[in-house]
Amino acid sequence: MAQRTRSVRPQTAPRPLVVGPPPRGWALAGWALLPLRLFLGVTFTFAALQKMANPAFFDKNSAGGIYAQMLHADGHSPLTFLLGHLLQFSTPLGWLMAFGELAVGLGLLIGLWGRIAALGGAVIAFSLFLVISFHTNPYYLGSDLIYCMAFVPFIIGGTPVLSVDAWVTARAAAKEKAEDPTVVAVTFGTVRSVCGNATARNMCKATSATCTPKGCPFLVADHASIIARRTPNAEDRRKVVLGGSAAAAAAAAAVVTGVATATIGKSNAAPTSTTTPVTLPSGNTGTTTPNGAAIGAAASVPVGGSATFTVPDGSGAPGIVLQPTAGKFVAFNAACTHQGCPVSYAQGQDLLVCPCHGSQFNPANGSVEVGPAVAGLTEYTVTVENGQIYVKV
């Protein structure tokens, strides 16, 4: 029987760097990044399942649904030119976001195609930043940009420890009878003592340069980038097959989980009682007085309840008007000061509540009761004349 020979990967000379990490230094950060990886994985998985279990998120008539969020963002986001065209696709976009978040969360949790999962998470977070939290001031109060940056280490280093990716790499190496690919940390003194290229004068025979960690051919070993090889070898192809099979299995499990979650959420959903489903005419009814613009009939707002309207200032911002006692009206800009989601009136708790992130506001004056919002709602002066409600913006 002919003896099997192992193919030798073509090598490229390492390039010395004045400033930069040692060869494959990114891989050593895998253990230190485990807490962040766990947090991002759990958070995105939970966010996805929460959306899937809430039918109101996909309902165009819901104040907390994706349609309402996109409608509000349409007047404030730098992507306004795009959002207006996408409003008609809000429901499929909602499902796309939910399954995208689920793929990102599971990808990081189990460490499957970690770089791609992290890239997807960064894209989702940055998209939410542009659409929702772009105008958050100061900028560091908007969590979307922070999430985007939190994914960057995994885009660079992947998920090299306690992961399916690590198992695939080790499995492929074992099948091709290659050396163990596990990266370990050793001092450079140890490397110099075992490297046959090091001379007594601390010079490198292979590169004719000073023997240093940066640019060391021994440390680079056979881990050159696939871009530097002439063609992918058998080990690379085996990794693609194993990784693809694992990804297909994970995708099937994600679809089953998503469908099951949505089914359970829909069957257990209770009719919402957070606000009276009354919507006043859009914008100015055509009558303007020194007291402001008419937004609708006072009789349309129930005592102890609320109604929504469009703020008559041309911005398209959502507004909410309440009648806590007979004849007394208060009105606010309904855009939550945290990230712009329209608030609704929770009659049972007598609070204005943001359905997106849980901020709560006092319905008497719009002040913050519970964060993460830090600024109160903008209050408008309300006057009633001849049965019509006038709002002065």
C-alpha positions as CSV (number, residue, x, y, z in Angstrom):
1,M,0.0,0.0,0.0
2,A,1.3,3.4,-0.9
3,Q,2.1,5.6,2.0
4,R,-0.1,8.6,2.3
5,T,1.8,11.9,2.2
6,R,0.7,15.1,3.7
7,S,0.5,18.1,1.4
8,V,2.7,21.0,2.4
9,R,1.1,24.4,2.5
10,P,3.0,27.1,0.6
11,Q,4.3,29.7,3.0
12,T,4.8,33.5,2.8
13,A,7.4,35.4,4.7
14,P,5.9,37.2,7.7
15,R,5.8,40.9,7.6
16,P,7.4,42.6,10.6
17,L,5.2,45.2,12.3
18,V,6.4,48.1,14.3
19,V,3.1,48.3,16.1
20,G,0.7,45.5,16.3
21,P,-0.1,42.2,18.0
22,P,2.0,39.0,17.8
23,P,1.1,36.4,15.1
24,R,-2.4,35.1,15.8
25,G,-2.6,37.2,18.9
26,W,-6.4,37.7,18.3
27,A,-6.9,34.0,19.1
28,L,-5.6,34.4,22.6
29,A,-8.5,36.8,23.5
30,G,-11.1,34.1,23.1
31,W,-11.3,33.2,26.8
32,A,-11.3,36.8,27.9
33,L,-14.2,37.6,25.6
34,L,-16.4,34.7,26.8
35,P,-18.5,36.9,29.2
36,L,-19.2,39.5,26.4
37,R,-19.9,36.7,23.9
38,L,-22.4,35.1,26.4
39,F,-24.1,38.4,27.0
40,L,-24.5,39.3,23.4
41,G,-25.6,35.7,22.5
42,V,-28.3,35.6,25.3
43,T,-29.5,39.2,24.6
44,F,-30.0,38.7,20.9
45,T,-31.6,35.3,21.3
46,F,-34.0,36.7,23.9
47,A,-34.7,39.8,21.8
48,A,-35.6,37.6,18.8
49,L,-37.9,35.2,20.8
50,Q,-39.5,38.2,22.5
51,K,-40.5,39.7,19.2
52,M,-41.7,36.3,17.8
53,A,-43.9,35.7,20.9
54,N,-45.5,39.1,20.6
55,P,-48.0,39.3,17.8
56,A,-48.4,43.1,18.4
57,F,-44.9,43.6,17.2
58,F,-45.9,42.7,13.6
59,D,-49.3,44.4,13.8
60,K,-49.6,47.6,11.8
61,N,-52.3,48.9,14.2
62,S,-50.2,48.4,17.3
63,A,-48.6,51.5,18.9
64,G,-45.6,49.4,19.8
65,G,-45.3,47.5,16.6
66,I,-42.5,47.7,14.0
67,Y,-44.8,49.7,11.7
68,A,-45.3,52.4,14.3
69,Q,-41.6,52.6,15.0
70,M,-40.7,52.9,11.4
71,L,-43.4,55.5,10.9
72,H,-42.0,57.6,13.6
73,A,-38.4,57.1,12.5
74,D,-39.3,58.1,9.0
75,G,-39.3,61.7,10.0
76,H,-36.1,61.7,12.0
77,S,-33.7,59.1,10.7
78,P,-31.0,59.8,8.2
79,L,-32.5,56.9,6.3
80,T,-35.8,58.7,5.8
81,F,-35.4,58.4,2.0
82,L,-35.5,54.6,2.4
83,L,-37.9,54.1,5.3
84,G,-40.8,55.6,3.5
85,H,-40.6,53.0,0.7
86,L,-40.1,50.1,3.2
87,L,-43.2,50.9,5.4
88,Q,-45.4,48.7,3.2
89,F,-43.0,45.8,4.0
90,S,-42.9,46.4,7.8
91,T,-44.3,42.9,8.7
92,P,-41.8,40.9,6.6
93,L,-39.0,43.2,7.8
94,G,-40.1,42.5,11.4
95,W,-39.8,38.8,10.8
96,L,-36.5,39.2,9.0
97,M,-35.1,41.2,12.0
98,A,-36.4,38.6,14.5
99,F,-34.8,35.7,12.6
100,G,-31.7,37.7,12.0
101,E,-31.3,38.4,15.7
102,L,-32.0,34.7,16.5
103,A,-29.2,33.7,14.0
104,V,-26.8,36.1,15.6
105,G,-27.6,35.1,19.1
106,L,-27.4,31.4,18.5
107,G,-24.3,31.8,16.3
108,L,-22.4,33.5,19.2
109,L,-23.8,31.2,21.9
110,I,-22.6,28.0,20.3
111,G,-19.7,29.6,18.4
112,L,-20.8,28.7,14.9
113,W,-19.4,30.8,12.1
114,G,-18.6,33.4,14.8
115,R,-17.2,36.1,12.5
116,I,-20.3,36.0,10.2
117,A,-22.7,36.0,13.2
118,A,-20.8,39.0,14.7
119,L,-20.9,40.8,11.4
120,G,-24.6,40.3,11.2
121,G,-25.1,41.5,14.7
122,A,-23.0,44.6,14.0
123,V,-25.1,45.3,10.9
124,I,-28.4,45.0,12.8
125,A,-27.2,47.2,15.7
126,F,-25.8,49.9,13.3
127,S,-29.1,49.8,11.3
128,L,-31.0,50.4,14.6
129,F,-28.7,53.2,15.4
130,L,-29.4,54.9,12.1
131,V,-33.1,54.3,12.3
132,I,-33.9,54.8,16.0
133,S,-31.2,56.2,18.2
134,F,-29.3,58.4,15.8
135,H,-30.4,61.6,17.5
136,T,-30.0,60.3,21.1
137,N,-28.1,63.0,22.9
138,P,-25.5,62.5,24.2
139,Y,-24.7,59.7,21.8
140,Y,-23.4,57.3,24.5
141,L,-26.9,57.0,25.9
142,G,-28.0,55.2,22.7
143,S,-27.3,51.5,23.3
144,D,-27.4,50.5,19.6
145,L,-24.0,52.0,18.8
146,I,-22.5,50.4,21.8
147,Y,-23.8,47.0,20.7
148,C,-22.4,47.6,17.3
149,M,-18.9,48.2,18.7
150,A,-19.2,45.2,21.1
151,F,-19.4,42.9,18.0
152,V,-16.2,44.2,16.5
153,P,-13.8,41.9,18.6
154,F,-15.7,38.9,17.4
155,I,-15.5,40.1,13.8
156,I,-11.7,40.2,14.2
157,G,-11.2,37.1,16.3
158,G,-14.2,34.9,15.8
159,T,-15.2,32.4,18.4
160,P,-12.1,30.2,18.8
161,V,-12.8,28.6,22.2
162,L,-15.7,26.6,23.6
163,S,-17.4,26.7,20.2
164,V,-18.5,24.7,17.2
165,D,-16.0,26.5,15.2
166,A,-13.2,25.2,17.4
167,W,-14.6,21.7,17.2
168,V,-14.8,21.9,13.4
169,T,-11.2,23.1,13.1
170,A,-9.9,20.4,15.4
171,R,-12.0,17.7,13.7
172,A,-10.8,18.7,10.2
173,A,-7.2,18.7,11.4
174,A,-7.6,15.2,12.9
175,K,-9.2,13.8,9.8
176,E,-6.4,15.1,7.7
177,K,-3.8,13.8,10.2
178,A,-2.6,17.4,10.8
179,E,-1.2,18.8,14.0
180,D,-3.4,20.0,16.8
181,P,-4.5,23.6,15.8
182,T,-5.0,24.8,19.3
183,V,-3.3,28.1,19.9
184,V,-1.5,28.5,23.2
185,A,0.4,31.3,24.9
186,V,4.1,30.8,25.6
187,T,6.9,33.3,26.2
188,F,9.1,34.3,23.3
189,G,12.1,33.0,25.2
190,T,10.6,29.6,24.9
191,V,10.0,30.0,21.2
192,R,13.6,31.2,20.7
193,S,15.0,28.2,22.6
194,V,13.2,25.6,20.4
195,C,13.4,27.4,17.0
196,G,16.1,26.0,14.7
197,N,16.3,29.3,12.9
198,A,17.6,31.3,15.9
199,T,21.3,32.0,15.9
200,A,23.6,32.8,18.8
201,R,23.5,36.4,17.8
202,N,19.6,36.4,18.0
203,M,19.3,36.6,14.3
204,C,16.8,34.7,12.2
205,K,18.2,32.4,9.6
206,A,15.0,32.3,7.6
207,T,14.5,36.0,7.3
208,S,18.0,37.4,8.1
209,A,16.3,39.8,10.5
210,T,16.5,40.2,14.2
211,C,14.8,37.4,16.1
212,T,11.7,39.1,17.5
213,P,8.1,38.0,18.1
214,K,6.8,40.2,15.3
215,G,7.7,38.7,11.9
216,C,8.8,35.3,13.4
217,P,8.3,32.5,10.8
218,F,8.2,29.9,13.6
219,L,5.2,31.6,15.2
220,V,3.4,31.9,11.9
221,A,4.2,28.2,11.2
222,D,1.6,26.7,9.0
223,H,-1.1,29.1,9.9
224,A,-0.8,31.4,7.0
225,S,-4.0,33.0,5.8
226,I,-5.9,31.0,3.2
227,I,-5.5,34.1,1.0
228,A,-1.8,33.5,1.0
229,R,-2.1,29.9,-0.3
230,R,-2.3,28.9,-3.9
231,T,-5.5,26.8,-3.4
232,P,-7.6,25.6,-0.5
233,N,-6.4,22.3,0.8
234,A,-8.3,19.2,1.9
235,E,-8.4,20.5,5.5
236,D,-10.0,23.7,4.4
237,R,-12.6,21.9,2.3
238,R,-13.4,19.5,5.2
239,K,-13.9,22.6,7.5
240,V,-16.4,24.1,5.0
241,V,-18.3,20.8,4.8
242,L,-18.4,20.3,8.6
243,G,-19.2,24.0,9.3
244,G,-21.9,24.0,6.6
245,S,-23.6,20.9,8.0
246,A,-23.6,22.4,11.5
247,A,-25.0,25.6,10.2
248,A,-27.8,23.8,8.3
249,A,-28.7,21.9,11.4
250,A,-28.7,25.1,13.5
251,A,-30.8,27.0,10.9
252,A,-33.4,24.2,10.9
253,A,-33.5,24.3,14.7
254,A,-33.8,28.1,14.7
255,V,-36.8,28.0,12.2
256,V,-38.6,25.3,14.3
257,T,-37.9,27.4,17.5
258,G,-39.1,30.6,15.9
259,V,-42.3,29.0,14.5
260,A,-43.1,27.3,17.8
261,T,-42.5,30.6,19.8
262,A,-44.7,32.6,17.4
263,T,-47.5,30.0,17.6
264,I,-47.4,29.9,21.4
265,G,-47.2,33.7,21.6
266,K,-50.2,34.1,19.3
267,S,-52.3,31.6,21.2
268,N,-51.5,33.2,24.6
269,A,-51.8,36.8,23.4
270,A,-54.4,38.7,25.3
271,P,-56.2,41.8,23.9
272,T,-54.2,44.9,24.8
273,S,-55.8,47.3,27.2
274,T,-53.0,49.8,27.5
275,T,-54.9,52.6,25.6
276,T,-58.2,53.4,24.1
277,P,-58.0,52.7,20.4
278,V,-59.0,56.2,19.3
279,T,-57.1,58.1,16.6
280,L,-57.9,61.7,15.9
281,P,-57.8,63.1,12.4
282,S,-54.2,63.4,11.0
283,G,-52.7,66.8,11.7
284,N,-54.5,70.1,11.4
285,T,-58.2,69.7,10.8
286,G,-58.2,73.0,8.9
287,T,-59.0,75.3,11.8
288,T,-56.2,77.4,13.5
289,T,-56.7,80.0,16.3
290,P,-54.3,81.8,18.6
291,N,-54.7,78.8,20.8
292,G,-53.2,76.5,18.2
293,A,-54.3,73.9,15.6
294,A,-57.5,71.9,15.9
295,I,-56.7,68.1,16.2
296,G,-60.2,66.7,16.7
297,A,-63.4,66.6,18.7
298,A,-63.2,66.6,22.4
299,A,-66.0,64.0,22.5
300,S,-63.6,61.6,20.8
301,V,-61.4,61.4,23.8
302,P,-63.1,59.3,26.6
303,V,-62.9,60.5,30.2
304,G,-60.1,58.6,31.8
305,G,-58.8,57.5,28.5
306,S,-56.6,58.8,25.6
307,A,-56.4,59.3,21.9
308,T,-53.6,59.6,19.5
309,F,-53.0,62.3,16.9
310,T,-50.3,63.6,14.6
311,V,-48.5,66.7,15.9
312,P,-49.6,69.6,13.7
313,D,-46.1,71.0,13.1
314,G,-45.3,69.2,9.8
315,S,-42.9,66.8,11.4
316,G,-45.3,63.8,11.4
317,A,-44.4,63.1,15.0
318,P,-46.9,61.1,17.1
319,G,-49.0,62.9,19.8
320,I,-51.2,61.6,22.6
321,V,-54.0,63.5,24.3
322,L,-55.6,62.4,27.6
323,Q,-58.8,63.5,29.5
324,P,-58.0,62.4,33.1
325,T,-61.2,64.1,34.4
326,A,-64.2,65.5,32.6
327,G,-63.3,68.7,30.7
328,K,-59.5,68.6,31.6
329,F,-57.1,67.7,28.7
330,V,-53.4,67.2,28.5
331,A,-51.3,66.5,25.4
332,F,-47.8,65.4,24.8
333,N,-45.4,64.5,22.0
334,A,-45.7,60.7,22.2
335,A,-42.2,60.0,20.9
336,C,-40.3,58.4,23.8
337,T,-37.2,60.5,24.6
338,H,-35.1,57.4,24.9
339,Q,-35.2,56.1,21.3
340,G,-38.3,57.5,19.8
341,C,-40.9,54.7,20.1
342,P,-44.4,56.0,20.5
343,V,-45.7,55.7,24.1
344,S,-49.2,54.6,24.9
345,Y,-51.5,55.2,27.9
346,A,-51.7,52.3,30.4
347,Q,-55.0,53.0,32.1
348,G,-54.6,50.4,34.9
349,Q,-51.3,51.9,36.0
350,D,-52.1,55.5,35.0
351,L,-48.8,55.8,33.2
352,L,-47.6,56.6,29.7
353,V,-45.5,53.6,28.8
354,C,-42.9,53.0,26.0
355,P,-43.6,49.5,24.6
356,C,-40.0,49.2,23.2
357,H,-37.7,49.6,26.2
358,G,-40.1,50.1,29.2
359,S,-39.7,53.8,30.0
360,Q,-42.6,55.2,32.0
361,F,-43.9,58.8,32.2
362,N,-46.2,60.7,34.4
363,P,-49.5,61.4,32.5
364,A,-50.0,64.6,34.4
365,N,-46.9,66.4,33.2
366,G,-44.8,64.0,31.1
367,S,-42.0,63.6,33.6
368,V,-39.9,60.4,33.7
369,E,-41.1,57.9,36.3
370,V,-39.0,54.9,35.1
371,G,-36.0,54.9,32.7
372,P,-34.0,54.2,30.6
373,A,-35.4,57.6,29.3
374,V,-33.8,60.5,31.1
375,A,-35.9,63.4,29.7
376,G,-39.6,63.9,30.0
377,L,-42.1,64.1,27.2
378,T,-42.7,67.4,25.5
379,E,-46.1,68.8,26.8
380,Y,-48.4,70.9,24.6
381,T,-50.9,73.6,25.7
382,V,-54.4,72.3,25.2
383,T,-57.6,74.4,24.8
384,V,-61.1,73.3,24.0
385,E,-63.4,75.6,22.0
386,N,-66.8,74.8,20.6
387,G,-66.2,71.1,21.2
388,Q,-62.8,71.1,19.4
389,I,-59.4,70.3,20.9
390,Y,-56.7,72.8,20.0
391,V,-53.0,72.1,20.6
392,K,-50.4,74.8,20.6
393,V,-47.0,73.5,19.5
